Amino acid sequence: KLLALRSVYKDYFDIGAAVNLTTIESQKELLTAHYNSVTAENDMKFESVHPSEEAYTFEAADKIADFAAANGMKLRGHTLVWHNQTPDWVFQNANGAPVDRETLLARMKSHIDTVVGRYKGIVYCWDVVNEVIEDKSGVWLRESKWLNLAGEDFIAKAFEYAHAADPKALLFYNDYNECNPEKRDKIIRLVQSLQAKQVPIHGIGLQGHWNLNGPSLAEIREAIERYAATGLKLQVTELDISVFDHDDKRTDLTEPTADLLERQAERYGEIFELFREYKEAITAVTFWGAADDYTWLDNFPVRGRKNWPFVFDAKHEPKASFGKITDWQ
Ligand code: XIL
């Protein structure tokens, strides 16, 4: 009988999966067998739960919360403040003009109060602020309506509002390209500036959207070391390992080749070995999906391309990658 991922890792960290209303049905057996945590892939984002100023729509988010509760899984909240998947109304007034700082912060507060308040004691951990660090070298924060209209301290305020709404929830800053040395250092500078101001932040989310040849194991190790040195908890929040090299833009594969699957398995193996080494810092590893029948990487970033980034195949059978992350026991 197959070992359950969450049992293999019970002395290390939680094993999570991002889910949506389709996959909680189509992947139900797999999810309940192997994972002890879930994140809503889209259904707790601003545009999903708060499409207009007066309207909150929690049906989908509630179904995911119910799925987690019914199956004894933890629930991560994703995400409160982001430049994407946030409706335009947030940033403008009735005649379409940009809102002032006070109005935007008041809207942010009421969103956070309502959403965090609704899942108080249910969502144990929130990605409060997502992706505010700029990728481009030499530039500090990402241009966004949040930044342009409210100024840099919208970040600290988001954490303060979230903490007030649920003082027991763990509050995370979450970002991608997190192992790139320059971006990593900018992320650390941000969280340290928050810590210096006594802002309630408890963790750093490493998204982990990786591929076959990057980031290198050395870069991942260095990033974990440096993030852990902030004293904050770490979680890998959105792990997937594309079967393509970073510069491989082929669109003709309808099945992954044996060679790609082999290389992916080696990579999963070495990466989870590294995660185990840092079990004092890493409290959860969440995949951005569960099995290869559904991944957001289909068509992204290369249109017309299928991907196979998980440790279970499209039929929910374990891949060589599953073997490599469980065979150490
Ligand atoms: C992605 C979802 O997986 C897609 O379904 C959606 O179309 C776009 O967002 N970083 C994040 C996640 O923090 O919220 C993103 O999720 C993937 C990148």
py3Dmol code that shows the C-alpha trace and the ligand (Angstrom):
import py3Dmol

protein = """\
ATOM      1  CA  LYS A   1       0.000   0.000   0.000  1.00  0.00           C
ATOM      2  CA  LEU A   2       1.159   3.502  -0.860  1.00  0.00           C
ATOM      3  CA  LEU A   3       2.520   5.623   1.963  1.00  0.00           C
ATOM      4  CA  ALA A   4       0.581   8.818   2.547  1.00  0.00           C
ATOM      5  CA  LEU A   5       2.674  11.943   1.942  1.00  0.00           C
ATOM      6  CA  ARG A   6       1.437  13.556   5.120  1.00  0.00           C
ATOM      7  CA  SER A   7       2.448  10.492   7.161  1.00  0.00           C
ATOM      8  CA  VAL A   8       5.893  10.349   5.593  1.00  0.00           C
ATOM      9  CA  TYR A   9       6.365  14.012   6.564  1.00  0.00           C
ATOM     10  CA  LYS A  10       4.540  14.008   9.901  1.00  0.00           C
ATOM     11  CA  ASP A  11       7.698  14.772  11.903  1.00  0.00           C
ATOM     12  CA  TYR A  12       8.745  17.467   9.431  1.00  0.00           C
ATOM     13  CA  PHE A  13       6.047  19.756   8.042  1.00  0.00           C
ATOM     14  CA  ASP A  14       2.469  19.862   6.809  1.00  0.00           C
ATOM     15  CA  ILE A  15       1.824  18.824   3.233  1.00  0.00           C
ATOM     16  CA  GLY A  16      -0.656  21.056   1.433  1.00  0.00           C
ATOM     17  CA  ALA A  17      -2.364  21.468  -1.917  1.00  0.00           C
ATOM     18  CA  ALA A  18      -4.054  24.380  -3.634  1.00  0.00           C
ATOM     19  CA  VAL A  19      -7.633  23.490  -4.538  1.00  0.00           C
ATOM     20  CA  ASN A  20     -10.651  24.879  -6.345  1.00  0.00           C
ATOM     21  CA  LEU A  21     -14.307  23.868  -6.608  1.00  0.00           C
ATOM     22  CA  THR A  22     -13.518  21.445  -9.424  1.00  0.00           C
ATOM     23  CA  THR A  23     -10.562  19.685  -7.817  1.00  0.00           C
ATOM     24  CA  ILE A  24     -12.177  19.198  -4.415  1.00  0.00           C
ATOM     25  CA  GLU A  25     -14.478  16.851  -6.347  1.00  0.00           C
ATOM     26  CA  SER A  26     -12.249  15.456  -9.097  1.00  0.00           C
ATOM     27  CA  GLN A  27      -9.203  14.960  -6.808  1.00  0.00           C
ATOM     28  CA  LYS A  28     -11.084  14.274  -3.601  1.00  0.00           C
ATOM     29  CA  GLU A  29      -9.649  10.834  -2.924  1.00  0.00           C
ATOM     30  CA  LEU A  30      -6.093  11.908  -3.600  1.00  0.00           C
ATOM     31  CA  LEU A  31      -6.421  15.091  -1.542  1.00  0.00           C
ATOM     32  CA  THR A  32      -7.885  13.373   1.475  1.00  0.00           C
ATOM     33  CA  ALA A  33      -5.373  10.520   1.307  1.00  0.00           C
ATOM     34  CA  HIS A  34      -2.157  12.534   1.137  1.00  0.00           C
ATOM     35  CA  TYR A  35      -2.567  16.142   2.267  1.00  0.00           C
ATOM     36  CA  ASN A  36      -3.301  17.722   5.633  1.00  0.00           C
ATOM     37  CA  SER A  37      -3.625  21.327   4.500  1.00  0.00           C
ATOM     38  CA  VAL A  38      -5.335  23.179   1.673  1.00  0.00           C
ATOM     39  CA  THR A  39      -5.185  26.655   0.155  1.00  0.00           C
ATOM     40  CA  ALA A  40      -7.893  28.110  -2.089  1.00  0.00           C
ATOM     41  CA  GLU A  41      -6.214  28.583  -5.467  1.00  0.00           C
ATOM     42  CA  ASN A  42      -8.403  31.602  -6.330  1.00  0.00           C
ATOM     43  CA  ASP A  43     -11.520  31.578  -4.206  1.00  0.00           C
ATOM     44  CA  MET A  44     -10.324  33.759  -1.321  1.00  0.00           C
ATOM     45  CA  LYS A  45      -8.734  36.414  -3.528  1.00  0.00           C
ATOM     46  CA  PHE A  46     -10.112  39.954  -3.434  1.00  0.00           C
ATOM     47  CA  GLU A  47     -12.041  39.740  -6.743  1.00  0.00           C
ATOM     48  CA  SER A  48     -13.609  36.435  -5.679  1.00  0.00           C
ATOM     49  CA  VAL A  49     -14.854  37.443  -2.239  1.00  0.00           C
ATOM     50  CA  HIS A  50     -15.420  41.176  -2.660  1.00  0.00           C
ATOM     51  CA  PRO A  51     -16.437  41.953  -6.261  1.00  0.00           C
ATOM     52  CA  SER A  52     -18.035  45.306  -5.438  1.00  0.00           C
ATOM     53  CA  GLU A  53     -17.878  47.598  -2.455  1.00  0.00           C
ATOM     54  CA  GLU A  54     -21.156  46.460  -0.911  1.00  0.00           C
ATOM     55  CA  ALA A  55     -21.011  42.805  -1.976  1.00  0.00           C
ATOM     56  CA  TYR A  56     -19.139  39.948  -0.385  1.00  0.00           C
ATOM     57  CA  THR A  57     -19.437  36.535  -2.049  1.00  0.00           C
ATOM     58  CA  PHE A  58     -18.206  33.739   0.161  1.00  0.00           C
ATOM     59  CA  GLU A  59     -19.973  30.717  -1.370  1.00  0.00           C
ATOM     60  CA  ALA A  60     -16.911  29.233  -3.065  1.00  0.00           C
ATOM     61  CA  ALA A  61     -14.522  30.105  -0.239  1.00  0.00           C
ATOM     62  CA  ASP A  62     -16.928  28.596   2.291  1.00  0.00           C
ATOM     63  CA  LYS A  63     -17.117  25.358   0.290  1.00  0.00           C
ATOM     64  CA  ILE A  64     -13.355  25.070   0.426  1.00  0.00           C
ATOM     65  CA  ALA A  65     -13.340  25.853   4.145  1.00  0.00           C
ATOM     66  CA  ASP A  66     -16.020  23.181   4.642  1.00  0.00           C
ATOM     67  CA  PHE A  67     -13.980  20.674   2.608  1.00  0.00           C
ATOM     68  CA  ALA A  68     -10.960  21.309   4.811  1.00  0.00           C
ATOM     69  CA  ALA A  69     -12.970  21.019   8.023  1.00  0.00           C
ATOM     70  CA  ALA A  70     -14.837  17.888   6.919  1.00  0.00           C
ATOM     71  CA  ASN A  71     -11.522  16.164   6.177  1.00  0.00           C
ATOM     72  CA  GLY A  72      -9.526  17.378   9.157  1.00  0.00           C
ATOM     73  CA  MET A  73      -7.228  19.545   7.037  1.00  0.00           C
ATOM     74  CA  LYS A  74      -5.704  22.876   7.941  1.00  0.00           C
ATOM     75  CA  LEU A  75      -6.659  25.894   5.850  1.00  0.00           C
ATOM     76  CA  ARG A  76      -4.234  28.571   4.605  1.00  0.00           C
ATOM     77  CA  GLY A  77      -5.719  31.884   3.512  1.00  0.00           C
ATOM     78  CA  HIS A  78      -4.583  33.326   0.177  1.00  0.00           C
ATOM     79  CA  THR A  79      -4.417  36.306  -0.259  1.00  0.00           C
ATOM     80  CA  LEU A  80      -5.542  39.649   1.199  1.00  0.00           C
ATOM     81  CA  VAL A  81      -3.527  42.344  -0.577  1.00  0.00           C
ATOM     82  CA  TRP A  82      -2.162  41.769  -4.090  1.00  0.00           C
ATOM     83  CA  HIS A  83      -1.805  43.749  -7.324  1.00  0.00           C
ATOM     84  CA  ASN A  84      -3.560  41.001  -9.291  1.00  0.00           C
ATOM     85  CA  GLN A  85      -7.115  39.681  -9.089  1.00  0.00           C
ATOM     86  CA  THR A  86      -8.249  42.805  -7.267  1.00  0.00           C
ATOM     87  CA  PRO A  87     -11.221  44.642  -8.767  1.00  0.00           C
ATOM     88  CA  ASP A  88     -10.880  48.176 -10.158  1.00  0.00           C
ATOM     89  CA  TRP A  89     -13.568  49.561  -7.835  1.00  0.00           C
ATOM     90  CA  VAL A  90     -11.104  49.296  -4.947  1.00  0.00           C
ATOM     91  CA  PHE A  91      -8.908  51.992  -6.440  1.00  0.00           C
ATOM     92  CA  GLN A  92     -11.464  54.450  -7.813  1.00  0.00           C
ATOM     93  CA  ASN A  93     -14.425  56.479  -6.678  1.00  0.00           C
ATOM     94  CA  ALA A  94     -17.883  56.629  -8.261  1.00  0.00           C
ATOM     95  CA  ASN A  95     -16.802  58.848 -11.156  1.00  0.00           C
ATOM     96  CA  GLY A  96     -13.769  56.700 -11.946  1.00  0.00           C
ATOM     97  CA  ALA A  97     -11.140  59.000 -10.462  1.00  0.00           C
ATOM     98  CA  PRO A  98      -8.407  57.441  -8.334  1.00  0.00           C
ATOM     99  CA  VAL A  99      -9.190  57.371  -4.615  1.00  0.00           C
ATOM    100  CA  ASP A 100      -7.079  59.136  -2.029  1.00  0.00           C
ATOM    101  CA  ARG A 101      -4.839  57.334   0.449  1.00  0.00           C
ATOM    102  CA  GLU A 102      -7.311  57.486   3.355  1.00  0.00           C
ATOM    103  CA  THR A 103     -10.124  56.005   1.301  1.00  0.00           C
ATOM    104  CA  LEU A 104      -7.950  53.209  -0.063  1.00  0.00           C
ATOM    105  CA  LEU A 105      -6.653  52.281   3.391  1.00  0.00           C
ATOM    106  CA  ALA A 106     -10.193  52.352   4.782  1.00  0.00           C
ATOM    107  CA  ARG A 107     -11.309  49.986   1.996  1.00  0.00           C
ATOM    108  CA  MET A 108      -8.356  47.716   2.629  1.00  0.00           C
ATOM    109  CA  LYS A 109      -9.205  47.648   6.337  1.00  0.00           C
ATOM    110  CA  SER A 110     -12.826  46.843   5.816  1.00  0.00           C
ATOM    111  CA  HIS A 111     -11.916  44.063   3.352  1.00  0.00           C
ATOM    112  CA  ILE A 112      -9.422  42.547   5.778  1.00  0.00           C
ATOM    113  CA  ASP A 113     -11.766  42.886   8.767  1.00  0.00           C
ATOM    114  CA  THR A 114     -14.553  41.116   6.928  1.00  0.00           C
ATOM    115  CA  VAL A 115     -12.556  38.343   5.278  1.00  0.00           C
ATOM    116  CA  VAL A 116     -10.200  37.549   8.150  1.00  0.00           C
ATOM    117  CA  GLY A 117     -13.103  37.975  10.571  1.00  0.00           C
ATOM    118  CA  ARG A 118     -15.233  35.464   8.701  1.00  0.00           C
ATOM    119  CA  TYR A 119     -12.530  32.795   8.847  1.00  0.00           C
ATOM    120  CA  LYS A 120     -11.279  33.613  12.322  1.00  0.00           C
ATOM    121  CA  GLY A 121     -10.247  30.387  14.012  1.00  0.00           C
ATOM    122  CA  ILE A 122     -10.704  28.555  10.680  1.00  0.00           C
ATOM    123  CA  VAL A 123      -7.899  29.918   8.505  1.00  0.00           C
ATOM    124  CA  TYR A 124      -4.816  29.418  10.680  1.00  0.00           C
ATOM    125  CA  CYS A 125      -2.433  31.360   8.479  1.00  0.00           C
ATOM    126  CA  TRP A 126      -2.837  34.172   5.937  1.00  0.00           C
ATOM    127  CA  ASP A 127      -0.759  35.334   2.995  1.00  0.00           C
ATOM    128  CA  VAL A 128      -1.449  38.925   4.002  1.00  0.00           C
ATOM    129  CA  VAL A 129       0.606  40.677   1.346  1.00  0.00           C
ATOM    130  CA  ASN A 130       1.567  39.007  -1.925  1.00  0.00           C
ATOM    131  CA  GLU A 131       4.325  39.912  -4.410  1.00  0.00           C
ATOM    132  CA  VAL A 132       5.085  43.551  -3.601  1.00  0.00           C
ATOM    133  CA  ILE A 133       8.834  43.270  -4.285  1.00  0.00           C
ATOM    134  CA  GLU A 134       9.950  44.249  -7.800  1.00  0.00           C
ATOM    135  CA  ASP A 135      11.769  41.659  -9.935  1.00  0.00           C
ATOM    136  CA  LYS A 136      13.782  44.217 -11.866  1.00  0.00           C
ATOM    137  CA  SER A 137      17.281  44.822 -10.601  1.00  0.00           C
ATOM    138  CA  GLY A 138      17.789  48.075  -8.735  1.00  0.00           C
ATOM    139  CA  VAL A 139      14.087  48.671  -8.125  1.00  0.00           C
ATOM    140  CA  TRP A 140      12.703  48.098  -4.647  1.00  0.00           C
ATOM    141  CA  LEU A 141       8.891  47.821  -4.577  1.00  0.00           C
ATOM    142  CA  ARG A 142       6.601  46.824  -7.451  1.00  0.00           C
ATOM    143  CA  GLU A 143       4.558  49.620  -9.044  1.00  0.00           C
ATOM    144  CA  SER A 144       0.917  49.012  -8.220  1.00  0.00           C
ATOM    145  CA  LYS A 145      -2.218  50.928  -7.421  1.00  0.00           C
ATOM    146  CA  TRP A 146      -1.767  49.975  -3.791  1.00  0.00           C
ATOM    147  CA  LEU A 147       1.690  51.531  -3.745  1.00  0.00           C
ATOM    148  CA  ASN A 148       0.920  54.519  -5.939  1.00  0.00           C
ATOM    149  CA  LEU A 149      -2.247  55.553  -4.140  1.00  0.00           C
ATOM    150  CA  ALA A 150      -1.526  54.587  -0.540  1.00  0.00           C
ATOM    151  CA  GLY A 151       2.270  54.731  -0.272  1.00  0.00           C
ATOM    152  CA  GLU A 152       4.689  52.150   1.074  1.00  0.00           C
ATOM    153  CA  ASP A 153       3.099  51.717   4.480  1.00  0.00           C
ATOM    154  CA  PHE A 154       0.046  49.956   3.028  1.00  0.00           C
ATOM    155  CA  ILE A 155       2.154  46.848   3.604  1.00  0.00           C
ATOM    156  CA  ALA A 156       2.576  47.381   7.350  1.00  0.00           C
ATOM    157  CA  LYS A 157      -1.064  48.442   7.657  1.00  0.00           C
ATOM    158  CA  ALA A 158      -2.283  45.245   5.995  1.00  0.00           C
ATOM    159  CA  PHE A 159      -0.497  43.171   8.640  1.00  0.00           C
ATOM    160  CA  GLU A 160      -1.805  45.364  11.459  1.00  0.00           C
ATOM    161  CA  TYR A 161      -5.388  45.125  10.235  1.00  0.00           C
ATOM    162  CA  ALA A 162      -5.113  41.356   9.794  1.00  0.00           C
ATOM    163  CA  HIS A 163      -3.687  40.943  13.278  1.00  0.00           C
ATOM    164  CA  ALA A 164      -6.489  43.022  14.780  1.00  0.00           C
ATOM    165  CA  ALA A 165      -9.092  40.925  12.944  1.00  0.00           C
ATOM    166  CA  ASP A 166      -7.648  37.599  14.161  1.00  0.00           C
ATOM    167  CA  PRO A 167      -4.876  37.938  16.739  1.00  0.00           C
ATOM    168  CA  LYS A 168      -4.156  34.195  16.632  1.00  0.00           C
ATOM    169  CA  ALA A 169      -3.697  33.860  12.869  1.00  0.00           C
ATOM    170  CA  LEU A 170      -0.158  33.502  11.551  1.00  0.00           C
ATOM    171  CA  LEU A 171       0.603  36.290   9.113  1.00  0.00           C
ATOM    172  CA  PHE A 172       2.865  35.731   6.109  1.00  0.00           C
ATOM    173  CA  TYR A 173       4.558  37.778   3.415  1.00  0.00           C
ATOM    174  CA  ASN A 174       4.515  35.693   0.192  1.00  0.00           C
ATOM    175  CA  ASP A 175       6.546  36.069  -3.029  1.00  0.00           C
ATOM    176  CA  TYR A 176       8.040  34.289  -6.076  1.00  0.00           C
ATOM    177  CA  ASN A 177      11.528  34.319  -7.613  1.00  0.00           C
ATOM    178  CA  GLU A 178      12.319  34.139  -3.927  1.00  0.00           C
ATOM    179  CA  CYS A 179      15.647  32.360  -4.462  1.00  0.00           C
ATOM    180  CA  ASN A 180      17.018  34.960  -6.868  1.00  0.00           C
ATOM    181  CA  PRO A 181      19.775  36.543  -4.755  1.00  0.00           C
ATOM    182  CA  GLU A 182      18.891  40.170  -5.398  1.00  0.00           C
ATOM    183  CA  LYS A 183      15.144  39.667  -5.001  1.00  0.00           C
ATOM    184  CA  ARG A 184      15.729  37.504  -1.928  1.00  0.00           C
ATOM    185  CA  ASP A 185      17.689  40.309  -0.306  1.00  0.00           C
ATOM    186  CA  LYS A 186      14.942  42.811  -1.106  1.00  0.00           C
ATOM    187  CA  ILE A 187      12.348  40.500   0.467  1.00  0.00           C
ATOM    188  CA  ILE A 188      14.532  40.184   3.557  1.00  0.00           C
ATOM    189  CA  ARG A 189      14.972  43.941   3.730  1.00  0.00           C
ATOM    190  CA  LEU A 190      11.196  44.334   3.623  1.00  0.00           C
ATOM    191  CA  VAL A 191      10.444  41.813   6.356  1.00  0.00           C
ATOM    192  CA  GLN A 192      13.241  43.164   8.541  1.00  0.00           C
ATOM    193  CA  SER A 193      11.873  46.687   8.192  1.00  0.00           C
ATOM    194  CA  LEU A 194       8.484  45.333   9.316  1.00  0.00           C
ATOM    195  CA  GLN A 195      10.059  43.489  12.243  1.00  0.00           C
ATOM    196  CA  ALA A 196      11.943  46.644  13.266  1.00  0.00           C
ATOM    197  CA  LYS A 197       8.620  48.498  13.446  1.00  0.00           C
ATOM    198  CA  GLN A 198       7.057  45.691  15.538  1.00  0.00           C
ATOM    199  CA  VAL A 199       4.608  44.929  12.738  1.00  0.00           C
ATOM    200  CA  PRO A 200       2.872  41.573  13.384  1.00  0.00           C
ATOM    201  CA  ILE A 201       4.478  39.290  10.805  1.00  0.00           C
ATOM    202  CA  HIS A 202       5.140  35.639  11.548  1.00  0.00           C
ATOM    203  CA  GLY A 203       6.351  34.051   8.374  1.00  0.00           C
ATOM    204  CA  ILE A 204       7.712  34.213   4.865  1.00  0.00           C
ATOM    205  CA  GLY A 205       6.017  32.299   2.062  1.00  0.00           C
ATOM    206  CA  LEU A 206       8.351  30.961  -0.608  1.00  0.00           C
ATOM    207  CA  GLN A 207       6.065  30.331  -3.552  1.00  0.00           C
ATOM    208  CA  GLY A 208       8.354  27.745  -5.141  1.00  0.00           C
ATOM    209  CA  HIS A 209       7.292  28.029  -8.797  1.00  0.00           C
ATOM    210  CA  TRP A 210      10.410  26.260  -9.985  1.00  0.00           C
ATOM    211  CA  ASN A 211      11.483  24.389 -13.078  1.00  0.00           C
ATOM    212  CA  LEU A 212      13.856  21.612 -14.098  1.00  0.00           C
ATOM    213  CA  ASN A 213      17.001  23.722 -14.081  1.00  0.00           C
ATOM    214  CA  GLY A 214      16.326  26.558 -11.704  1.00  0.00           C
ATOM    215  CA  PRO A 215      16.734  27.796  -9.120  1.00  0.00           C
ATOM    216  CA  SER A 216      19.811  25.738  -8.276  1.00  0.00           C
ATOM    217  CA  LEU A 217      19.893  23.669  -5.116  1.00  0.00           C
ATOM    218  CA  ALA A 218      22.606  25.989  -3.777  1.00  0.00           C
ATOM    219  CA  GLU A 219      20.401  29.026  -4.375  1.00  0.00           C
ATOM    220  CA  ILE A 220      17.465  27.353  -2.634  1.00  0.00           C
ATOM    221  CA  ARG A 221      19.667  26.432   0.340  1.00  0.00           C
ATOM    222  CA  GLU A 222      21.100  29.930   0.601  1.00  0.00           C
ATOM    223  CA  ALA A 223      17.626  31.448   0.420  1.00  0.00           C
ATOM    224  CA  ILE A 224      16.276  29.154   3.154  1.00  0.00           C
ATOM    225  CA  GLU A 225      19.287  29.938   5.370  1.00  0.00           C
ATOM    226  CA  ARG A 226      18.896  33.676   4.994  1.00  0.00           C
ATOM    227  CA  TYR A 227      15.123  33.740   5.337  1.00  0.00           C
ATOM    228  CA  ALA A 228      15.348  31.535   8.412  1.00  0.00           C
ATOM    229  CA  ALA A 229      17.907  33.917   9.926  1.00  0.00           C
ATOM    230  CA  THR A 230      15.153  36.563  10.193  1.00  0.00           C
ATOM    231  CA  GLY A 231      13.674  34.342  12.910  1.00  0.00           C
ATOM    232  CA  LEU A 232      10.409  34.034  10.990  1.00  0.00           C
ATOM    233  CA  LYS A 233       8.777  30.722  10.114  1.00  0.00           C
ATOM    234  CA  LEU A 234       9.041  29.611   6.500  1.00  0.00           C
ATOM    235  CA  GLN A 235       6.479  27.865   4.358  1.00  0.00           C
ATOM    236  CA  VAL A 236       6.767  26.746   0.784  1.00  0.00           C
ATOM    237  CA  THR A 237       3.371  27.974  -0.355  1.00  0.00           C
ATOM    238  CA  GLU A 238       2.913  27.225  -4.079  1.00  0.00           C
ATOM    239  CA  LEU A 239       5.331  24.486  -5.076  1.00  0.00           C
ATOM    240  CA  ASP A 240       5.374  23.152  -8.610  1.00  0.00           C
ATOM    241  CA  ILE A 241       8.315  21.935 -10.663  1.00  0.00           C
ATOM    242  CA  SER A 242       7.738  22.479 -14.356  1.00  0.00           C
ATOM    243  CA  VAL A 243       9.126  19.633 -16.461  1.00  0.00           C
ATOM    244  CA  PHE A 244      10.680  22.208 -18.781  1.00  0.00           C
ATOM    245  CA  ASP A 245      14.011  23.917 -18.511  1.00  0.00           C
ATOM    246  CA  HIS A 246      13.646  27.641 -18.007  1.00  0.00           C
ATOM    247  CA  ASP A 247      14.390  28.385 -21.671  1.00  0.00           C
ATOM    248  CA  ASP A 248      12.564  25.338 -23.109  1.00  0.00           C
ATOM    249  CA  LYS A 249       9.553  26.778 -24.954  1.00  0.00           C
ATOM    250  CA  ARG A 250       8.439  23.601 -26.774  1.00  0.00           C
ATOM    251  CA  THR A 251       4.691  23.253 -27.199  1.00  0.00           C
ATOM    252  CA  ASP A 252       4.544  19.913 -29.030  1.00  0.00           C
ATOM    253  CA  LEU A 253       4.598  17.456 -26.129  1.00  0.00           C
ATOM    254  CA  THR A 254       1.335  15.689 -25.375  1.00  0.00           C
ATOM    255  CA  GLU A 255       3.004  13.467 -22.764  1.00  0.00           C
ATOM    256  CA  PRO A 256       6.109  14.119 -20.669  1.00  0.00           C
ATOM    257  CA  THR A 257       9.129  12.176 -21.950  1.00  0.00           C
ATOM    258  CA  ALA A 258      10.811   9.541 -19.767  1.00  0.00           C
ATOM    259  CA  ASP A 259      13.874  11.766 -19.579  1.00  0.00           C
ATOM    260  CA  LEU A 260      11.909  14.774 -18.328  1.00  0.00           C
ATOM    261  CA  LEU A 261      10.162  12.663 -15.685  1.00  0.00           C
ATOM    262  CA  GLU A 262      13.481  11.243 -14.571  1.00  0.00           C
ATOM    263  CA  ARG A 263      15.039  14.671 -14.225  1.00  0.00           C
ATOM    264  CA  GLN A 264      11.970  15.954 -12.396  1.00  0.00           C
ATOM    265  CA  ALA A 265      12.175  13.051  -9.954  1.00  0.00           C
ATOM    266  CA  GLU A 266      15.844  13.764  -9.194  1.00  0.00           C
ATOM    267  CA  ARG A 267      14.992  17.369  -8.584  1.00  0.00           C
ATOM    268  CA  TYR A 268      12.024  16.624  -6.328  1.00  0.00           C
ATOM    269  CA  GLY A 269      14.220  14.218  -4.406  1.00  0.00           C
ATOM    270  CA  GLU A 270      17.043  16.657  -3.753  1.00  0.00           C
ATOM    271  CA  ILE A 271      14.696  19.533  -2.975  1.00  0.00           C
ATOM    272  CA  PHE A 272      12.699  17.580  -0.373  1.00  0.00           C
ATOM    273  CA  GLU A 273      15.939  16.303   1.135  1.00  0.00           C
ATOM    274  CA  LEU A 274      16.933  19.924   1.579  1.00  0.00           C
ATOM    275  CA  PHE A 275      13.526  20.810   3.050  1.00  0.00           C
ATOM    276  CA  ARG A 276      13.935  17.989   5.587  1.00  0.00           C
ATOM    277  CA  GLU A 277      17.283  19.402   6.612  1.00  0.00           C
ATOM    278  CA  TYR A 278      15.563  22.680   7.493  1.00  0.00           C
ATOM    279  CA  LYS A 279      12.587  21.238   9.338  1.00  0.00           C
ATOM    280  CA  GLU A 280      13.133  23.614  12.266  1.00  0.00           C
ATOM    281  CA  ALA A 281      12.332  26.561   9.985  1.00  0.00           C
ATOM    282  CA  ILE A 282       9.935  25.058   7.433  1.00  0.00           C
ATOM    283  CA  THR A 283       6.473  24.407   8.857  1.00  0.00           C
ATOM    284  CA  ALA A 284       4.553  23.531   5.687  1.00  0.00           C
ATOM    285  CA  VAL A 285       5.086  22.642   2.048  1.00  0.00           C
ATOM    286  CA  THR A 286       2.059  23.329  -0.144  1.00  0.00           C
ATOM    287  CA  PHE A 287       1.894  22.275  -3.798  1.00  0.00           C
ATOM    288  CA  TRP A 288       0.031  24.603  -6.180  1.00  0.00           C
ATOM    289  CA  GLY A 289      -2.315  21.771  -7.111  1.00  0.00           C
ATOM    290  CA  ALA A 290      -2.042  18.028  -6.515  1.00  0.00           C
ATOM    291  CA  ALA A 291      -1.926  15.974  -9.719  1.00  0.00           C
ATOM    292  CA  ASP A 292      -1.034  16.569 -13.358  1.00  0.00           C
ATOM    293  CA  ASP A 293      -4.613  16.555 -14.654  1.00  0.00           C
ATOM    294  CA  TYR A 294      -4.910  20.166 -13.523  1.00  0.00           C
ATOM    295  CA  THR A 295      -2.242  22.841 -13.164  1.00  0.00           C
ATOM    296  CA  TRP A 296      -2.263  26.599 -13.709  1.00  0.00           C
ATOM    297  CA  LEU A 297       0.974  25.981 -15.693  1.00  0.00           C
ATOM    298  CA  ASP A 298      -1.065  24.576 -18.584  1.00  0.00           C
ATOM    299  CA  ASN A 299      -0.769  27.519 -21.001  1.00  0.00           C
ATOM    300  CA  PHE A 300       1.398  29.552 -18.637  1.00  0.00           C
ATOM    301  CA  PRO A 301       3.892  31.090 -19.200  1.00  0.00           C
ATOM    302  CA  VAL A 302       3.929  29.399 -22.633  1.00  0.00           C
ATOM    303  CA  ARG A 303       0.560  29.344 -24.397  1.00  0.00           C
ATOM    304  CA  GLY A 304      -0.578  26.039 -25.846  1.00  0.00           C
ATOM    305  CA  ARG A 305       1.706  23.996 -23.620  1.00  0.00           C
ATOM    306  CA  LYS A 306       0.647  21.289 -21.181  1.00  0.00           C
ATOM    307  CA  ASN A 307       2.762  20.795 -18.073  1.00  0.00           C
ATOM    308  CA  TRP A 308       3.187  17.949 -15.559  1.00  0.00           C
ATOM    309  CA  PRO A 309       4.590  19.617 -12.452  1.00  0.00           C
ATOM    310  CA  PHE A 310       3.381  17.397  -9.586  1.00  0.00           C
ATOM    311  CA  VAL A 311       4.300  14.112  -7.913  1.00  0.00           C
ATOM    312  CA  PHE A 312       1.024  12.458  -9.001  1.00  0.00           C
ATOM    313  CA  ASP A 313       0.163  11.939 -12.671  1.00  0.00           C
ATOM    314  CA  ALA A 314      -3.027  12.866 -14.496  1.00  0.00           C
ATOM    315  CA  LYS A 315      -4.628   9.592 -13.318  1.00  0.00           C
ATOM    316  CA  HIS A 316      -3.590  10.353  -9.727  1.00  0.00           C
ATOM    317  CA  GLU A 317      -0.991   7.585  -9.744  1.00  0.00           C
ATOM    318  CA  PRO A 318       2.355   8.273  -8.041  1.00  0.00           C
ATOM    319  CA  LYS A 319       5.152   9.334 -10.389  1.00  0.00           C
ATOM    320  CA  ALA A 320       8.887   8.685 -10.011  1.00  0.00           C
ATOM    321  CA  SER A 321       8.889  12.073  -8.252  1.00  0.00           C
ATOM    322  CA  PHE A 322       6.621  10.639  -5.547  1.00  0.00           C
ATOM    323  CA  GLY A 323       9.076   7.788  -5.074  1.00  0.00           C
ATOM    324  CA  LYS A 324      11.973  10.176  -4.655  1.00  0.00           C
ATOM    325  CA  ILE A 325      10.285  12.219  -1.939  1.00  0.00           C
ATOM    326  CA  THR A 326       9.149   9.181   0.032  1.00  0.00           C
ATOM    327  CA  ASP A 327      11.892   6.560  -0.420  1.00  0.00           C
ATOM    328  CA  TRP A 328      14.242   8.033   2.212  1.00  0.00           C
ATOM    329  CA  GLN A 329      12.219   6.696   5.106  1.00  0.00           C
TER     330      GLN A 329
END
"""
ligand_1 = """\
18
XIL
C -2.847 31.685 -10.025
C -3.934 30.632 -10.179
O -3.352 29.366 -10.044
C -4.601 30.777 -11.521
O -5.732 29.916 -11.610
C -5.075 32.221 -11.731
O -5.575 32.356 -13.041
C -3.928 33.194 -11.522
O -3.370 32.989 -10.237
N 1.248 33.414 -7.514
C 0.191 33.430 -6.638
C -1.046 32.689 -6.981
O 0.320 33.967 -5.531
O -2.196 33.324 -6.473
C -1.200 32.472 -8.464
O -2.323 31.635 -8.703
C 0.074 31.884 -9.043
C 1.234 32.813 -8.832
"""
view = py3Dmol.view(width=600, height=400)
view.addModel(protein, "pdb")
view.setStyle({"model": 0}, {"cartoon": {"style": "trace"}})
view.addModel(ligand_1, "xyz")
view.setStyle({"model": 1}, {"stick": {}})
view.zoomTo()
view.show()
